[in-house]
Amino acid sequence: MKALRVPPMYRCIGLVDADLLDNGSRHPNLALLKIAGFLLDNGIMFELILDSQADISRYDRIYLSKVFTFTKNPEFYTKAIGTSEEAKFEVGGTGFYATVKGIREFSKLREEDMNRLEQDEYLNSLDNHRCGLKQKGIDMARQMPYYHLYDAFVEQQVKRGFKREKYKDYQQYSIGFLTRGCKRHCAFCINKKENTILPYSKLEWFLDNERDERGRLVRPYIYLWDDNFLASSPAIWRPLLQQLIDTKRPFQFRQGLDERMLAESPNGREMAEMLSHARYHGDFIFAFDNWRDRETIEIALKIWKHYNPKKGTKFYLFCGFRLTEHSHERFYNDIWELFQRIRILMSYGCVGYVMRHEDYHKYEISNLYIQIARWCNQQQFYKKMSFWEFAYRNQSYWEEHSLHVTDRPHLKTFEEFLQDLKNGYYGDGEGQVKMCLPLQSVMRTLEKFPQHREELLEMFNYKMSNLLNPKLWESYK
């Protein structure tokens, strides 16, 4: 199937990925892919709008989706609000309500958003070609996505000089949910009001089998966006996981799997063993979001590493939630818990991936989160350097390549750095060297919490090569 091109003189339906137009996005918007597939089934012309200032007069209707609350609405939408053009728009997505604090209002908005497209008047005037119970309107679970929707965007970026490989998530993956729902009620999660996990789509409803001229699969990989796959009942996850394995295609649960289920479920060992036989794409991804789960996580890690001792394993590390400008104690505790989770992961040979809630911006030393993420989220640094070494290496690299200083070591201990500081090496005066932002953030944190200085320095010097301990799982039965 080739990408569709709509000549500019024709009227059509406009599709808008607001996240793409504002901040850029690593992944295609699944709701838009499915709307495009539904319109294609009905022979309706459509296109992805790629200019935030586009002339929208040629569009009869516009579907705008936004995932993140920090995404700014495109200019053509903000200008349309309050005019006759606003009636063209149908807007939705978690970006319009995810941070609403009132539970009643949040639940109402969530329910409306989850059903918006299936109740859309225009879409319900079109035929449903995907079987099921609906004869009219889109069935979001059954609808096959139109995977060529972002082709024009990718080509645009390639012409600008970017490598096509950068946009592989838009072109090489079948994407969908096998299950929907969760039972954890995490306060920061969009699924905080969910109580159950139920089957959603069958794999064949979104698995793409298009092949190129040489007979190779155009989309050889599978992305799953399930909220909490392993927490579903065995009658659900077991056959679905086996079905994924049987495709022999590399797959990945992009939002991560719930590691705690390996310890909490009587089927935890079976989960770990089945996943050990899977052709998984990239690192296995789990989450270690709460320090209070540490005992459960460690038990699960022993089970996991017993069956998967050499598998790349990554954990999302959530942080920065509910910070304010003056929440000093909360900030320190959050940093402390983040590093303690990293310490545990390092001891089991696992990598971390820091996920910052947007509240982190509110605290005065918010840049420390940025630097921790720069270190932790790049495995070549995380596996070989402590956070302190990463911060100092930023300084020495800058001095070497910008100031052409070649007579100083690449790494120094904190004590050696302090001696340089006392000797007047760093500063804004003549002959002094400016301190890089990572070092500035480290020093601001130490100065802000002098009572925790030694504890902070200990955490900043956690290093995988010193903490890794295979005995933690090799003797586990």
N, C-alpha and C positions, 0 to 999 in steps of 0.2 A: 504494500500500500504506500503510495507516494503522498508527500505533503501537499495539501491543497493551497492554492494561491487565489485570492479574490482580487480581481482587477479593481483599481481604486474608483472607477465610475459606478460600480455596483453597490447597492445597499445590502447590508448584511447584519448579522448579530455580532456585537462586540463582546469579547471576553477579557477580563482585566485581572491580572495577578498583581495586586497592589504592593505586595512585599518585593516582587521583582522590580517594579518601577521605582521603588524608594531605596531600600537598602541592598537590593540584590538578594537572591535566594539560591541555596544550593540544590533545592529539589523542586520538581514541578508540583503544581497545585492539583491534587487528585480530584477535587470537586470540579475544577475547570476541565480536566481531561475527560471526565465523565459527561459533563454537559456537551462538550465538543463531540464525543462519541454519539450521544443521543441525537444531536442536530444532524450529524453525518448520516445516521440511520434514516432520517427523514428528508434527506436531500436539501437541508437548509444551509445556506452559505453563512460562514462565520470566520472570524479571525481573532488572534491574540493581539491586543493593542499594545504597542511597544513604546509609545511616546506619552509621557505624562501630560503633555500639552496638546494632545491630538485634537483635531477637529472631529467632534462626535456627531455632526449633522448627518453623516451617511449611515449611522447605525440606528436600526429600528428599535433595538432593545440591547441593553448592556448588563452583563452579569459580572459583578465585581466581588472578588473574594480577598479577604485579608486574614492572615494567620496570627500575626504578632500585633500586640496592642501598641507597640512603639512605632509601627509603620505609619507614615503620613499618607493621607489619601491623595491620589493624583490630582493635579491642578484642574483637569477638565471636570472632575467630579465636584470639587469644592465650588467651582464657578457655577455649576448647574444647580446647586442647592438653592431652593427658593425661586427657581424659574420653571418654565414649562418643560425644560429638558430633564428636570429631576425625575419626571415620571418614567423616563426610559430605563432607569436604573433599578436593578434588584441587587442589593448588597447583603453580604453575609460572611460568616467565618468567625473563628474564635477571637480574632483581633478586634472585634467590635464589642466584646463583653467579658473577656477572660478575667479582667481585674476588678470586675464589679464585686463589692464586698458584701452587700446584702444578700443573704442566702435565698430569700424568696424571689428577689428580682433576678438574681443569677439563674436560678432554676427555671424561671419563666423564659428568660432570654435563651438559655441553652436549649430548652424544648422547642422554642420557635425556630431556632437556627437549624437544629437537627432535622426538622420537617419542612423547612422553607421550600426547597426545590421540588419536593414531591407534591407540594400544594400550590406550586406556581401556576397561575392562570394560563400563561402562554404555553408553558411546557405541557400542561394538561390538555391543550388543544391538539397535540401531536400524538401520533401512534407510538405505542411501545412495541418494539420489534424483538424484545429479549424474553419472550414467554412469561411465565409467572402468572400472577393473578391480575395484573394491571393490563388493560387494553389501551389505555391512554395515559400519557405522562411518563416521566422518568422513574425508574426503579433504581435507586442509587446503589443498592447491593448487587443487582444483576448487571448493571450497565457496563459494557466493555469500554474502557478508556480509549480515547483517540491519542495514541502515543506520538503522533507527529505534530502535535499542537505547537510545541516550542521550537520546531525546526528553523523557522524564520529568525527567531531570537539567536539560536546557536550560530547560524550562518552570519548574522550581523556581527556577533562577537568575534568570530574567526576572521572576518574582513578587517576588524579593528586590530588584529594582531595577536589575539589570544589563542592558545592552543585548544584544539577541539577536545582533547582529553579532559580539560578542565570542566567540560559540560557533559561528561559521560552519564551523570545521574538523569539527565533529560532524555537520553537516547538509548541506553543499554539495559533498562530495567522494566520488568513487569511489576506493577505496583498495586497493592490493595490491602484490605483487611480480611483476615479469615475469621476473626472474632472482634467483638466490640464490648467495651465495658471493663470495669475494675472493681475491686472490693477494698482497696487500701484507704480511701478517703483522705489522701494527702491534701493538706490545705492549699498548697501551691499549684495543684494539678487541675486541669480542666475537667477531669473525671471525678472530682471530689464528692459529688452527690450520687455517683453510681454505686450499685450494690451487687450487681450480677455481671457475669461474663457469658455471653451467648454467641452462637455461630452467627456469622454475618454473610460473607460471600463465599461461594465455592471457588476453589482455585482456578477452575477452567473459565470462570466468568471474567477473570482479568489476566490470565496467563496468555501472553502473546507468542504466536508461533511464526511470525513473519520471517522469511529467510531472504538473504541477498542473492545476487546472481551466481554466487559460488556455492549456494546451498547452506550457508552458515546462518545460524540464528542471529537476527538483528539485535534482539534483546535476550542475551543468554543468562541474565541474572534476574533474581526475584527480590524485591523489597517488600517486607511486611510492616505495616504501621500499627499492628495490634497493640492495644493498651496494656494488657497483662495476659499474654497467651497461656503461660504455665499455670496461672491461678484458676483457669477454667477446669471443669471436671475432667477426669481421665477419659470419659466417653467422648469428650470434645477434642482435647489436645492430642491424645494418643493417635487416632487415625489421621488427623490433619498433619501432624509431624511426620508420620510415616509416608503420607502422600507427598509431602515436600521432598523427603529423602528419595522417594522413588522416581521423582522427575530427573534426578541426577544433575540438576542445575544448581549452581551455587546460590544460596539464599541467605538473607540476613533479616533479623527482626530489628528494624531501624531504631525503634524507641527503646530497645533493650528488653531483656528478659528479667524476670523477677528471681534473682538468686536465692532469696529467702525460701522459695518454694522447695528447693532441694533439701532444706533442713526441716521445713514444716510439713511437707506432704509425705505420706507413707510411700509414695511413688517417686520420691526424690532421686533415689539411685537409678531408677529406670529412666528418668528424664536425662540425667547426666550421661548414662550409657548410650541412649538413643542419639543424643546430640553429638557424642563422640564419633558416631558413624556417619554423621551428616557431612555433606559437601558444603561447608559453611563459607560464606563470602567475607573475607577479612577477619578481624578479631571478633570473637564472641563478645557481645555487649550486655552488661548487666548494670545494675544501679546500686550504689551505696549512698543513699541520700540522707540517712539519719544515723547519727552516732549511737542512738539508743538501740539500734539493730545490730550492734557489733558482735554480740555473742552468736546470734543467729547467722550472721554473715560468715563468721569464722567456721562454724560447723558446716555451712554450705560450701565454703571454699575447700575444706578438707575432702568433702565428697567430690566436688568438681575436679580438683587437681588429681585425685585418685584415678579418675577415669580419663582425664584430659591433661596429663602432665605437661605436654608440649604445645597445647593449643594457645594461640594468642588470645588473651583475655583482658578486656577493658571494662572499667566501671565508670559510669557517669557519677560525678560528685557534685551534688546540688549545693549551692551556698548563696549568701547575700540576701536571704529572704527577710523581709520586715526590718530592714535597717533604716535608721533615720539619721539626720545630721548629727545628733548628740547621743546616739545609742552606743556609748563607748564600751560598756560591759558586753552588750550583745555582739558588737563587732569582734572584741577579743575572743569571746567564747566561740564565735563562728569560725574564726581563723584557727583557733586551737583544735576544734573538732575536725576541721578540714584536714589539717596536718596529721591528726591521729588516724583518720581514715586512710590517708596516703601511706602512713607507716605500716598499717596492717596489710594494705595491698602490696607494698614493696616486699614485705616478708614472705608473701605467697607468690612472688614473681608476676604480679598483675600490674597493669598500667591504669592510670586514672585519666579522666577527662572532665575538667572543671566546667560546670554549667552554672552560670551566674544569673540569678534572678535580677530583674532590672532595678530592684530596690538597692542593689549594691552601689549604684551611682550616688545615692543620697549621703553616704558617709564621707567624711572629710579626707580619709586616706583610701578612697575607692581604687586608686591606681594599684594598690597592692594586689587586689584581686586580678587585675589585668596581667600583672607580672607573674603571679602564680600560675595563671592559665597559660601564658606564653611558655612557661617552663614545663608544666605538667602535660599540656595537650600536644606537645611535640616529643615523640618517644625518643628521638636521638638525644635530647637533653635530659629527659626524665630518667632514662636508664643509665646515664653515664655521669650525671652531675647532681649534686645537691642543689637546693634552691639558692643557697648562698653562692655557690660556685657559678651558677647561671647568672646571677645578678652581677657578680664581679666580672665574669667573662664578657658581658655586654660592655662593661667599662673598658676592659683591655682591648677588645676588638675595635671599639670606636677610636681609642687612642692610637692603635696601630694603623688603622686604615684611613683615618681622617687627619690625625695630627702627626702621623708617620713616626710615632714613638716605637722604637724597636729594641730598646735595651731594658725593658721591664718584663717580668714573668707574666704569662697569660692568666695564671690563677694565684691568688693569695688567700691565706686564712683571714678570718675576721680580725684577729689580733694584729697581723701584719698590715692590714688595711687601716686599722686604728692608728698605728704608728705613723703611717703616711699622712693621715688626717692631722695628727698632732704636730707633725713636722711642717705643716702648711702646704702640702702638695696639692690639696683640693681647695678650691675657692673661686671667687670671681675677680680677684685682684690680678695685677700684671704678673705674668710668669706662673700663675696657678692654673690648674686644670679643672674644668667644670665637671661635676659629678653627674653621671647619667641617671635617667629617670628610675630604672630599677633600683639602683643604690640609694637614690633619694627616698624612695618609698620604704625601703628597708630601714633606713635611718630614722625617718619620721615615725615609723611604727615603734622602734626601740625607744625613741624619745618620748612618745606618747604613753608608753606603758613601762616605765623604768622598773616597777615592781615585778615585772614578768620578763625582764631582760634575758636572764640565763635560760629560761624556759623557751623563749622565742628563738634564741641562738641555737639551742639544741634542735628545735624543730626545723629551722632553716637549714640545718646540716644533715637532715635525714638523707640517706643515700642508698639506693637499691643494692649496690654491691656489698654494703655493710649489713643490710637488714635481711637479705634473702636467706631463707632457711627451709630447704626442702624437707627436713625432718618433720616439719609441721604436718605434712600430708603423706609422706612416704610410708609411715608406720600406721596410718589410719586404716582401720578395718570397718 
